[in-house]
Amino acid sequence: MARLAAESLGVTGANGGPLVELDDVRVWFPLTSGILLDRHVGDVKAVDGVSFSINRGETLGLVGESGCGKSTLGRAILRLYEPTSGRITFDGVDITTMSDNELRPIRRRMQMVFQDPYSSLNPRHSIGRIVGEPLRTHDVSSGKGVGRRVQELLAVVGLPGDAADRYPHEFSGGQRQRIGLARALAVNPQFLVCDEPVSALDVSIQAQIVNLLEELQDKLDLTFLFIAHDLAVVRHISDRIVVMYLGKVVEVAPADGLYDNPLHPYTITLLSAIPIPDPVVERTRRPIRVQGDLPSPANPPRGCRFHTRCPFVQETRCAEEEPLLRAVDDHIVACHFAEEIKAGRITPREREATFDAGLPEPVFEPPPD
Amino acid sequence: MSLAEVHEVEVLDERLPSGLWREVWRRLRRNPGAIIGATFVAGFVIVAIFAPLLAPYSPNEQNLSLLVNGCCPGPSWSHPMGVDELGRDELSRVMYGARYSLVIGVVAVTVGLSLGMLIGAIAGGFAGLTDSVAMRGMDIMLAIPGFLLALGIVSLMGPGLFPVMIAVGIANVPIFARLFRGTILGQRDSDYALAARSVGVRRRKILTGHIIPNSISPVIVAGTLAMATAIIDVAGLGFLGLGPQDPATPEWGTMLTNANLYVSTAPFLALFPGLAIVIIVLGFNLIGDGLREALDPKLRGRV
């Protein structure tokens, strides 16, 4: 158990060790105002101190509601957004502050599959050009070699070879997602960030893409960071799952362990929101619900970030003291009362829907003369 | 799931045409407004090019014997649009005038478009302080009404056809710059630009290879529409006497000025050049609107 804890906190790892390690990563987007010169008036703390590691060959699921910072984190790992502070290590190399040129050879080894298959393909480029772009950029092959490799890649993702001469608008969402996958696989990466790769697709197509991803993982020995809000899909594909809330990790656990035995109140409410496919049970059970909206990440609540919405909230500690990630059973969880909740000593209660944004809004001072 | 199954599930439609511009062209051809506009403009282009062959008289050939009581007889079989105060054939002058108007439109819009796109690309591409400075400069220019700005520039450069075209072009710069910058900024955050970055494409190549080609269509639409306003503005400046200083120049705006004195006795002298302006402006506007519809991604795919 201690080993698992250390692993997920990015200290050590089995199975060849971690491929990607995050250490206290923050991604803050500055809020500015001003007419000619922008003045810094605050930050949206999209990702606020996240540490975990991704082991070679595993699929790490990253879940949380919209706006919790999971996509931002995925993009920051690939250095598509600049991390504000913290450290990102890829295969033992610190990539946090590398320049574009230093990063380019590493980009070959880590790629991304985007959420929206419509906007992630340049509408003016043919499929051959889109899939071939990584090959040309990295001088993997040139001339006729590119064409051959594109044909191979299209076959790998299950598209006909004549797709290369066509344009994105001629394809359906599922087909476009295959094209995006072919582009990501072009340079033989080791690590793929899948940013909600199926949430924009029809349910019938989702299974195809998820199966394709799993198939490719086995064949090409890939490591996945699978970002999603669909809990069923994440459970199916992931080995371990990280749950994020408002820029922070609240729970890390093996996939089945998380579903069978959620420890953090936020995880409990997330899982409780899944309908049970048995009408008798579904009608009688009382789901534990979260009240209200996600507080603003520009001024997150003090103490535990979830305390404003937590059905298990206690008078003591929750509002004042920030819970740290600690090992409970084989999970890592950030809740002061995880054991008590698990043992049933603390029970959920209905809260009135209140909107509590947490700290007061930052005061906008008049501009200095 | 085997790959063979996938082929069965997702069969491609073989009839679809390839290429974005081909699709735009297809949609443009189905737009009656655009067809009418294109016909007007094409008509004027043909007249302008073949004016020496089509015009019944030379634009400056005077036939003072036609003048009655100091001014001009109206339309007749030999002079379908009448003759002007100096005994010149109005039809021939309107035909030659098409040359001026088309050149004026093209030159003015080219000046405005190229300067505007350059400034817009720099502002949108670099962002930060460069962007702020460039855009506040454009705001200052926008604060002055376009026609007034052009008027000021002409009075700085001195009257004449060339200064008028340059002035109208410069007055259009902020419109194009803002539009192009805005589109570039929108495209910069698009997923495909991000995808290109994640693949490792160099920043400059993302801008020139991905972002700018995708930002250009609104500017093309605006350019077509600006052609119409440029012709009006140049005619307006010509009407104020700032256009070509040689009164023999058959420029439509200048012709309107000269007709001013005879409006009560010979209204057709103002009518025909005015009508020519209206038709060509309408033509460019119809093409511009058609292009916008054809390029609008929201209408894309709706056949």
Boltz contact constraints between the chains, C-beta under 6 A:
constraints:
  - contact:
      token1: [A, 36]
      token2: [B, 132]
      max_distance: 6.0
  - contact:
      token1: [A, 78]
      token2: [B, 198]
      max_distance: 6.0
  - contact:
      token1: [A, 80]
      token2: [B, 194]
      max_distance: 6.0
  - contact:
      token1: [A, 80]
      token2: [B, 197]
      max_distance: 6.0
  - contact:
      token1: [A, 80]
      token2: [B, 198]
      max_distance: 6.0
  - contact:
      token1: [A, 104]
      token2: [B, 200]
      max_distance: 6.0
  - contact:
      token1: [A, 107]
      token2: [B, 200]
      max_distance: 6.0
  - contact:
      token1: [A, 112]
      token2: [B, 198]
      max_distance: 6.0
  - contact:
      token1: [A, 114]
      token2: [B, 191]
      max_distance: 6.0
  - contact:
      token1: [A, 116]
      token2: [B, 191]
      max_distance: 6.0
  - contact:
      token1: [A, 119]
      token2: [B, 190]
      max_distance: 6.0
  - contact:
      token1: [A, 119]
      token2: [B, 191]
      max_distance: 6.0
  - contact:
      token1: [A, 120]
      token2: [B, 191]
      max_distance: 6.0
  - contact:
      token1: [A, 120]
      token2: [B, 192]
      max_distance: 6.0
  - contact:
      token1: [A, 120]
      token2: [B, 195]
      max_distance: 6.0
  - contact:
      token1: [A, 121]
      token2: [B, 192]
      max_distance: 6.0
  - contact:
      token1: [A, 122]
      token2: [B, 192]
      max_distance: 6.0
  - contact:
      token1: [A, 122]
      token2: [B, 210]
      max_distance: 6.0
  - contact:
      token1: [A, 124]
      token2: [B, 20]
      max_distance: 6.0
  - contact:
      token1: [A, 124]
      token2: [B, 213]
      max_distance: 6.0
  - contact:
      token1: [A, 133]
      token2: [B, 199]
      max_distance: 6.0
  - contact:
      token1: [A, 134]
      token2: [B, 199]
      max_distance: 6.0
  - contact:
      token1: [A, 137]
      token2: [B, 199]
      max_distance: 6.0
  - contact:
      token1: [A, 137]
      token2: [B, 200]
      max_distance: 6.0
  - contact:
      token1: [A, 137]
      token2: [B, 201]
      max_distance: 6.0
  - contact:
      token1: [A, 158]
      token2: [B, 3]
      max_distance: 6.0
  - contact:
      token1: [A, 158]
      token2: [B, 6]
      max_distance: 6.0
  - contact:
      token1: [A, 166]
      token2: [B, 18]
      max_distance: 6.0
  - contact:
      token1: [A, 167]
      token2: [B, 18]
      max_distance: 6.0
  - contact:
      token1: [A, 170]
      token2: [B, 16]
      max_distance: 6.0
  - contact:
      token1: [A, 175]
      token2: [B, 10]
      max_distance: 6.0
  - contact:
      token1: [A, 211]
      token2: [B, 1]
      max_distance: 6.0
